Amino acid sequence: MFHLIDKTVLWMAFLRLTSGTIEIIAGLLMLKFMDLNRALLINSSLALIGPVVLITTTTIGLIGLVDKVSYTKLLWVLVGVGFIFYGIRSK
């Protein structure tokens, strides 16, 4: 089965599964400590992990598309990702 999967897709899935595992462990740690200060600390650290995983998986996907998509379409994808980050950032 794995010989049919593109290595780019495999790495993207691996990163997402790892991120999900970290999220589940963080939730369990919040339940274990039952302390609001520690829960906020854990949640804040998750706020750093999420965007890093998003940027990394998007970068891996775009690198995988470079040879399959024209540069104009790739530019449009990058502009779209830029708008997503701008929309998240602005208040």
Buried (B, 14 or more C-beta within 10 A) or exposed (E): EEEEEEEBEEBBEEBBEEBEEBBEEBBEEBEEEEEEEEBEBBEEEBEEBEEEBBEBBBEBBBEBEEEEBEEEEBEEBEEEBEEEEEEEEEE
